[in-house]
Amino acid sequence: MSQENKNDKSYYVIIALSVVLVLMSATIYAISQSGSEKDTENTISMSGYAEQKVVPDTATLSIGVVVQSATAKEASDENAVLMSAVIAELKAMGLQDKEIKTSYVSVSPVYDYDKAQTITGYSASNSVQITTTKLDNLSEIIDRSTAAGANDIGRISFSVSDDMQKQLREDLMNEAVVDASSKATTLAKSLGVEITGVQTSSISESSNSRVYYEYDMAIAEKGSGAVSTPIQPGESTVSMSVQVTYYIE
């Protein structure tokens, strides 16, 4: 057999295989589309929602010390002394190590930009993040920290703890499912069909649990005295959504 005939046969074989592959791909696609349509026919989908207002049970705030001095060592040493006093005061109030976490430490030069960026000194910063469920002690935590030397109080955020959300989860889920079922039943009745079962369901949780309180050091120092810092946690919203697909006939 000549080389030319061999090439012709190879060419026809390649064409035939290509046609087979195209047909197979088309068949698989058609089957998948048919299966997808079959999965969604005779069903309706509905969402349900439930929420509850709760008083947060956890507070997070930042307490720090910022010091400026002529040298980096002087600034760092002075900051360390003051921060140690602040932490000692926090622990004296009953806060545990797990409630006090170092969040920021920095020593950096202070520039005078009017004099060609001349270094005029150094600033040392050290902050700890306090996370506690002792909400009644927040005012005392701030007041005693500032008295011990803290001069950088970050904003306070209130949140709903995981434990509290777990306690609410079952009730919210039941309410959301009832909401979805009620709406689905109303829709099915309007369409003249009947719900016969549940195909799929999913849930989504959310918690608008952060309520912020801005603490202004300047205002606090002007009003410093026997009156303690007022702190109110407010309310947070914990919610749950469900998505349910029902069989109908």
C-alpha positions as CSV (number, residue, x, y, z in Angstrom):
1,M,0.0,0.0,0.0
2,S,1.3,3.4,-0.9
3,Q,2.1,6.1,1.6
4,E,-0.6,8.2,0.1
5,N,-3.3,5.6,0.7
6,K,-2.2,5.2,4.3
7,N,-2.5,8.9,4.8
8,D,-6.0,8.9,3.3
9,K,-7.1,6.1,5.6
10,S,-5.7,7.9,8.7
11,Y,-7.5,11.0,7.7
12,Y,-10.8,9.3,7.4
13,V,-10.3,7.5,10.8
14,I,-9.6,10.9,12.4
15,I,-12.8,12.3,10.9
16,A,-14.8,9.4,12.1
17,L,-13.5,9.6,15.6
18,S,-14.2,13.3,15.7
19,V,-17.8,12.7,14.7
20,V,-18.2,10.1,17.4
21,L,-16.8,12.4,20.0
22,V,-19.1,15.2,19.0
23,L,-22.2,12.9,19.1
24,M,-21.1,11.6,22.6
25,S,-20.7,15.1,23.9
26,A,-24.1,16.1,22.6
27,T,-25.7,13.1,24.1
28,I,-24.1,13.7,27.5
29,Y,-25.2,17.3,27.5
30,A,-28.8,16.4,26.6
31,I,-28.9,13.8,29.4
32,S,-27.5,16.3,31.9
33,Q,-30.0,19.0,30.8
34,S,-32.9,16.5,31.0
35,G,-31.8,15.5,34.5
36,S,-31.5,19.1,35.6
37,E,-35.0,19.9,34.3
38,K,-36.4,16.8,35.9
39,D,-34.9,17.8,39.3
40,T,-36.6,21.2,39.1
41,E,-40.0,20.2,37.7
42,N,-42.9,19.8,40.1
43,T,-41.2,21.8,42.8
44,I,-41.5,25.3,44.3
45,S,-38.8,27.1,46.4
46,M,-39.5,29.4,49.3
47,S,-37.4,31.3,51.8
48,G,-38.2,31.8,55.5
49,Y,-36.8,34.3,58.0
50,A,-36.7,34.8,61.8
51,E,-34.9,37.2,64.0
52,Q,-34.7,38.1,67.7
53,K,-33.4,41.2,69.5
54,V,-31.0,40.4,72.3
55,V,-28.8,42.3,74.7
56,P,-25.2,41.5,73.9
57,D,-23.3,39.5,76.6
58,T,-19.7,40.2,75.4
59,A,-17.6,43.4,75.1
60,T,-14.3,44.0,73.4
61,L,-12.3,47.1,73.8
62,S,-8.7,48.3,73.3
63,I,-6.7,49.8,76.1
64,G,-3.2,51.3,75.4
65,V,-0.4,53.6,76.4
66,V,1.3,56.0,74.0
67,V,4.5,57.7,75.2
68,Q,6.9,60.2,73.5
69,S,10.4,60.7,74.6
70,A,13.8,61.9,73.3
71,T,15.1,58.4,72.5
72,A,13.6,55.2,71.5
73,K,14.8,53.4,74.6
74,E,13.4,56.1,76.9
75,A,10.0,56.0,75.2
76,S,10.0,52.2,75.3
77,D,11.0,51.9,78.9
78,E,8.5,54.5,80.1
79,N,5.8,52.8,78.1
80,A,6.7,49.4,79.6
81,V,6.4,50.8,83.1
82,L,3.0,52.4,82.5
83,M,1.6,49.4,80.5
84,S,2.7,47.0,83.2
85,A,0.8,49.1,85.8
86,V,-2.3,49.1,83.6
87,I,-2.2,45.3,83.1
88,A,-1.7,44.8,86.9
89,E,-4.7,47.0,87.6
90,L,-6.8,45.0,85.1
91,K,-5.8,41.7,86.7
92,A,-6.5,43.2,90.2
93,M,-10.0,43.7,89.0
94,G,-10.4,40.0,88.3
95,L,-9.7,39.8,84.6
96,Q,-7.9,36.6,83.5
97,D,-5.0,36.2,81.2
98,K,-7.3,34.8,78.5
99,E,-9.3,38.0,78.6
100,I,-6.2,40.2,78.0
101,K,-4.4,40.0,74.7
102,T,-1.6,42.2,73.3
103,S,-2.8,43.6,70.1
104,Y,-0.3,46.3,69.1
105,V,3.3,47.2,70.0
106,S,5.3,49.9,68.2
107,V,8.3,52.2,68.6
108,S,8.6,54.8,65.8
109,P,10.3,58.2,65.2
110,V,8.4,61.4,65.5
111,Y,9.2,63.9,62.7
112,D,9.1,67.6,62.4
113,Y,8.1,68.1,58.8
114,D,8.8,71.9,59.0
115,K,12.5,71.1,59.4
116,A,13.1,68.8,56.5
117,Q,11.7,65.7,58.3
118,T,13.9,66.1,61.3
119,I,13.5,63.4,64.0
120,T,12.4,65.2,67.2
121,G,11.8,62.2,69.3
122,Y,10.3,58.7,69.5
123,S,6.8,57.4,70.2
124,A,6.2,54.0,71.9
125,S,2.7,52.4,71.7
126,N,1.4,49.3,73.4
127,S,-2.2,48.2,73.4
128,V,-4.1,45.2,74.8
129,Q,-7.5,43.9,73.6
130,I,-9.9,43.2,76.4
131,T,-12.7,40.6,75.8
132,T,-15.0,40.1,78.7
133,T,-18.5,39.1,79.6
134,K,-18.3,41.2,82.8
135,L,-20.3,44.1,81.2
136,D,-21.1,45.6,84.6
137,N,-17.4,46.2,85.1
138,L,-16.7,48.1,81.8
139,S,-16.9,51.6,83.4
140,E,-14.6,50.5,86.1
141,I,-12.2,48.9,83.7
142,I,-11.9,52.1,81.7
143,D,-11.6,54.4,84.7
144,R,-9.1,52.3,86.6
145,S,-7.0,51.8,83.4
146,T,-6.8,55.5,82.7
147,A,-6.0,56.2,86.4
148,A,-3.1,53.7,86.0
149,G,-1.7,55.4,83.0
150,A,-3.7,54.3,79.9
151,N,-4.2,57.2,77.5
152,D,-5.4,55.4,74.3
153,I,-8.8,53.8,74.7
154,G,-10.2,52.3,71.5
155,R,-13.9,52.0,70.7
156,I,-15.9,49.4,72.5
157,S,-17.9,46.8,70.6
158,F,-20.6,44.6,72.0
159,S,-21.4,41.2,70.6
160,V,-23.5,38.1,71.1
161,S,-21.4,35.2,72.1
162,D,-21.4,31.8,70.4
163,D,-23.0,30.3,73.5
164,M,-25.9,32.7,73.4
165,Q,-26.4,32.2,69.6
166,K,-26.5,28.4,70.1
167,Q,-29.2,28.9,72.6
168,L,-31.2,31.0,70.2
169,R,-30.5,28.8,67.1
170,E,-33.2,26.1,67.6
171,D,-36.0,28.6,68.2
172,L,-35.0,30.8,65.2
173,M,-34.7,27.7,63.0
174,N,-38.2,26.6,63.9
175,E,-39.6,30.0,63.3
176,A,-37.9,30.4,59.9
177,V,-39.1,26.9,58.8
178,V,-42.7,27.8,59.8
179,D,-42.4,31.1,57.9
180,A,-41.2,29.3,54.8
181,S,-43.9,26.6,55.1
182,S,-46.6,29.1,55.6
183,K,-45.6,31.1,52.5
184,A,-45.2,27.9,50.4
185,T,-48.6,26.7,51.4
186,T,-50.2,30.0,50.5
187,L,-48.4,29.9,47.1
188,A,-49.4,26.3,46.4
189,K,-53.0,27.1,47.2
190,S,-53.0,30.0,44.8
191,L,-51.5,27.8,42.1
192,G,-54.0,25.0,42.7
193,V,-51.4,22.5,43.6
194,E,-50.5,20.5,46.8
195,I,-47.2,20.2,48.7
196,T,-46.2,16.6,49.1
197,G,-42.7,16.8,50.6
198,V,-39.4,18.5,50.8
199,Q,-36.7,18.1,48.2
200,T,-33.9,20.2,49.7
201,S,-33.3,22.7,52.4
202,S,-30.5,25.0,53.6
203,I,-30.0,27.6,56.4
204,S,-28.1,30.8,56.7
205,E,-27.3,32.5,60.0
206,S,-26.3,36.1,60.6
207,S,-25.8,38.3,63.6
208,N,-25.8,42.0,63.5
209,S,-24.1,41.7,66.8
210,R,-21.6,44.6,66.8
211,V,-22.7,47.7,68.6
212,Y,-20.0,50.3,68.9
213,Y,-19.3,52.9,71.6
214,E,-16.8,55.6,70.9
215,Y,-14.7,56.6,73.9
216,D,-13.2,60.1,73.6
217,M,-10.1,60.6,75.8
218,A,-10.2,64.3,75.6
219,I,-13.8,64.5,76.7
220,A,-13.2,62.0,79.5
221,E,-10.2,64.0,80.9
222,K,-12.3,67.2,80.9
223,G,-15.0,65.5,82.8
224,S,-12.7,63.4,85.0
225,G,-13.8,63.2,88.6
226,A,-16.0,61.0,90.8
227,V,-18.4,60.2,88.0
228,S,-17.7,56.9,86.3
229,T,-17.8,56.4,82.5
230,P,-21.3,55.5,81.4
231,I,-21.5,52.5,79.1
232,Q,-24.7,51.0,77.6
233,P,-24.5,47.8,75.4
234,G,-27.8,48.4,73.6
235,E,-29.4,45.6,71.5
236,S,-28.2,43.3,68.8
237,T,-30.1,41.3,66.2
238,V,-29.6,37.6,65.7
239,S,-31.3,36.1,62.6
240,M,-31.7,33.0,60.5
241,S,-32.9,32.3,57.0
242,V,-33.9,29.0,55.5
243,Q,-34.4,28.1,51.8
244,V,-36.7,25.1,51.2
245,T,-37.6,23.4,47.9
246,Y,-40.9,21.5,48.1
247,Y,-42.4,18.8,45.9
248,I,-45.8,19.6,44.5
249,E,-48.4,17.8,42.5
